[in-house]
Amino acid sequence: MTKRIHIDGRDIGEGCMPYIIAEMSANHNGDLNAALRIIEEAKRAGADAIKIQTYRPDTITLKSDLPDFQITDGLWAGRTLYDLYEWAHTPWDWHKPLFEHARKHEITIFSSPFDNTAVDLLEDLNAPAYKIASFEAVDLPLIKYVASTGKPMIISTGMADAEEIQEAIDAAREGGCKELAILHCVSGYPAPAADYNLRTIPDMMQRFGLVTGLSDHTLDNTTAIASVVLGASIIEKHFTLDRNGGGPDDSFSLEPAELAALCRDSKTVWAALGTVNYGRKSSEQGNVKFRRSLYFVKALKAGDHITADSIRSVRPGFGIAPKYMHELIGKKLNCDIAYGMPVFQEALKDE
């Protein structure tokens, strides 16, 4: 089983804090300055990476009004695919300033390429990793071409069944990918939490033996945070400056305060998982004295015998443990005892 991958100097996988990817997608809404601000806000929120998408409408679909290319329902109903991608794409001449801005602000940046020319552009920019979008998980030639770069790759698995996921993994391996991760995903925009079936994550980890994470399209952070408990090492969420911005993906994206909460809370959950540990924890040390123990509730003289009504299990914990109570009944004392003294071994006469 692959325990870890490495992106831009960061270890991702078993034993590592969740890797948080802020997906810009189309949330720049055609404004380069907005795209630059999204990078800055992702860094400020604590995300590990910002991800963009690299395509032009002509590299992802055909300019056609035929029924096959019409969107008839959902967020983008009434548009053709070409119109949607013309609206949503990140211009290629933005890529260099976006990469430079991200590096200036010390946040990792990479992209989802949608054809070979996009990969070539990203290679010229020295992208440290690649993401395969769910809709492209069945494009095995594209996966192989991305894999040929030798860079780490993350594949989203929305809509893919187990056989298709395995085919995508095999294509990545055949293409030369050595560091591969997969993301459980539901390709609904937005997707209801009930569709996520998060118990799939540990099954994917066991079945495919890869670093596994979650691409989350729900409207809040609950599903993403819960995935950490089940072993998700990567969390990807769409990110925007303003959910009411009117762009293609704004309505199901996190705003800055929500991304900051995701970064904080997912790491808190990961830390809370820890390891199997039945020992006393550091925060408990000072409270041990308040556990129950045995105390004398009568004044007794040296030579007296301890009776059932002369000792009790009470707080605090400076006396002998309560589990020894029945063994102490009938024991003779070798010193005087005052009310409220803890039961201690030295007070008992050796017999």
N, C-alpha and C positions, 0 to 999 in steps of 0.2 A: 504494500500500500504506500502511495506517495504521501508522506507526512507534511511536506511543506513545499511551497514555491517561493520565489524571491522576485520582487519587483522594485527596481530603483533603490536597492539596498535594504528593503524592508522584508523581513521574514513573514510569511503568511501561511497559516495552517495550524497543525497541532501544537498546543502549548503557547500560541501567540494570541494577543488581543485581536478582536475582530477588526478586519480591514474595511474601512468605510469609504465607499466610492460615491461621490456626488455626480449624478448624471445630468449634464447640462442639456443634452438633446437639443430641442428647438427653442429652449426658453430664453434665448437671447432676443427672440422676436425681430431678427433682422438688424439688430443694433450692436455694432462691435463694442461700443462702450459698455453696454449692458453685459456682454459676454465677459469683458474684462472684470467688471464688478462681481459677476457670479464667481469667478475664480477667487477673487479676494475674500468674498463672503464665505465660500467653502473652506478656505484656509482658516478664517477667523472662527468658524464653527467647530473646527477640529477634524475635518475630513482628512483622510489619508491621500485621496486622489480626486481629481476632477476628470470626468470622461466626456469626450465630445463624440460626434458622429461625422464620418467623412464620406460624403457622396454628393453627387449632383443629380437633379431629377432624371437626366438622361442616362446616368450610370446605374439607376436603381429600377427604372420602369420605362415604359414607352409613352410617347405623347399621343394618346388615343382617347376618343370619346366612346369607344365601343363598350358594351355592357360589362365585359370582364374588368374594365379599368375604372368603373364607377363605384364610389363608396355610397352605400344606400342607408347605412344606419351607424349609430355610435356618435362619438364626438365630432367626426369629420364628414358626416353625411352631406351629400350634395356636391362633393368635390370629386374630381378625378384623382387618381393616384399621382399623376404628373403635377397637377395643381397643388396637391398637398405637399409634395416633396420640394416643389419650387418655393413654397411658402416656408417650409421648415428647415431647409438645408443650411449648413454652415459654409459660407463661401470659402473656397479653397485658398484664396489669398489672405484669409484671416488666420490660417493655421499657424504660420510662422509667428505672428505677434501673440497669438494665444499661448503657444508653447513657451515663448520667451517670457511672457508675463507670469505664467505659472512657475517657471524656474526661478524668476526673480523673487517670487513670494514663497518659494520653497515648498510647493505642493506638487506632487507627481501628476503628470498629465499624460493620458493616452487616449486611444480612440477605437471606435468600431468602424472598420473599413467595410465597404459594401461591394467593392470590385478590386481587381488587381491594380488598377491605376491609383486607387486610394492607398493601397498598401505601399506602392512605390513612393507616393508623396510623403507618407508617414515615415518611411525608412529614411528619406532625405532629412527629416526633422529629428531622426534618432529617437523615435518613440520607444519607450522602455518595455512596452507590453502591448497586447492586442486583445480586444473583446469581440467575440462573435455574437451578434444579436440573435435572439430566438428565431426570427423569421429566416435567418441565414444559416441556421444549424443544419439544414438539409442541403446546403450548397457545398458539397464535399470538395469540389475543385478549389473553391475559394479558401476553405479551411486548410487544404494542403498548401496553397500558395502562402498563406499567412504563416503556417508552420515552417515553411522553408526559410523564414527570416531567422529562425533560431531563438526568437523572443518568447517569453512566457505568454500563455494564451488562456483566456477565460471564455468559456462557452456557456451562453444561456440556453436553457432547455425548454422554454415555453412551447407548448403544443407538441413537443416531441415525445414519442413513446420510448420505452426502454430500448427497443431495437434501434431506433433512430439515434438515440443518445450514444449507443455503443458504436454505431457507424461513424458518427462525428468524432468520437474519441479515436477510433481506428485511423480515420483520415488524418487527424492531427499527428498521431504517432508515425504514420507512414510518411508524412511530410517532413518529419524531423523535429517535432516539438518534444522537448524534454521536460518542460515545466508546464503542467496543464491543470486547470481547475474548472469545475462546472458549477453552475448556479441553478438551483431549483427556481422556477419562474412560472407565473401564470400570465399569459399575454392578453389580459383584459385591462382596459384603460377607462376608469380604475377597475381593479379586481376586488371582489368581496373577500374578506378574510376567510370565510368558510370554504372558498375554493382552493385555498392554499395547501391543505392537507400536509401540514409541516412534518408529520411523522415520516414523510417520504425522504426527508433529509438524511437521517441515519441509515435508511435503507440504501440511498444512493452512495453514501460513504462506503458501506460494506460491499455493495454490488459492483461499483466501478473502481473502488480503491483510489479515489482522487480527493484532493482538497475540494471541499464542497461549501457552497454558500447560498445566498438568497438574493434574487432580484425581485424587489418588492414593489408592487403597484397598488397596494392598499393606500387608504387616505390618511392613515396615522402611523405611529411607530410600534404599535403593540405587536403586530405580526413579526416585524423585523427583530424586535428585542427577544420575543419568544424563541425565535430560530436559534439564537445563541445558545440557549439551554440544550437544544437538540444537536449542537455541534457545528452550526454554521460559522465558517471562518471569514467569510466575506459578506458584506451587506451592500447592496447597490440600491439607491433611491434617487428618483428624479428630483432635481433641485432648481428652484426659481427664486427670483427676488420678490415676486408678488404673484400669489396664486390667482388673483383676479386680473392678471396682466393681459388676458385675451389671446395668448399664444396657443399653438397647437397642443402643448403638453402642460401648460401652467396649472390647469384645474386639478391635476392629480399629482402635483409636485409638492415637496416640502419647502417651506419658507425658512429663512436663516435661523430663527429661534428654534424651530422644530428640528432642523438638522443638528444644531448644537445639542439639543436634548437627546437625539439619537446617538450622537457620538459619546456623550457622557453616560447615558443609561446603558448602552450596550456594553461599554467597558466595565461599568459597575456590575452588571450581571455576570460578565465573564470572570471578574475577580471573585465574585461570590461563589461561583461554581467550584473553584479551587481544586482540591484533590480529596480522595477518601481519607478522612482524618477523624479518629475518635479521641484524640488527645485533647488536653486542656488548651484552649486558645489564649492568645496574649491578652485579649480584652477581658478574659474571665479571671485572670490571676488575682486581681484585687478583691474579687467577690467570693473566693473560696471560703473565707472566714465567716461568711454569712450562711453557709450551709448548716444543716442540722447536725447536732452531735448530742452526746449524753451529758446532762448536768444533774448535780445533787439538788434536790428540792426539800431536803430536811437537814438539819444540823445533826451530825453523828460524831461519836467518840471513837478513839482508837480501840479496836477489839470488837466493835459492833459489826453486824453483818448487813450487807446491802439487801434491802427488801424491794419488792416491785414498786411500792409507793414512795421510795426514797430517791429514785432517779427518773428522769424523763428525757425524751428526745425533743429538743428545742433548738432554735437558732440562738446564738451563732455556732461556729464550728470548731471551737478550740478543744473540745473534749473527744473522747473515744467515739468512734463511729457507731450509729444506732444499731447496726447489724450485730453488735456484740452484747446487746442488752440482756438477752436471756442467759448468756454465759456468765454475766456479772451477778445475777441474783444469787444470794447466798455467800458471796465472797466476803472475807473478813478484811476490815480496814486496819492499816498499821499507823494511822495518824488521825487526828481530829479533823472533822470536815465541817465547813460552814455552809449555810444555805447559799445557792448561786454559784458554787464552785464547779468548774468542769470536772468530769470524771477523768482521772489520769492514771496511767499505769503504776506510777510510783506510790499511789495511795493504797494499792492493793497488797495484802500480805501474801507472800509466797507460801504455798501449802503443798 
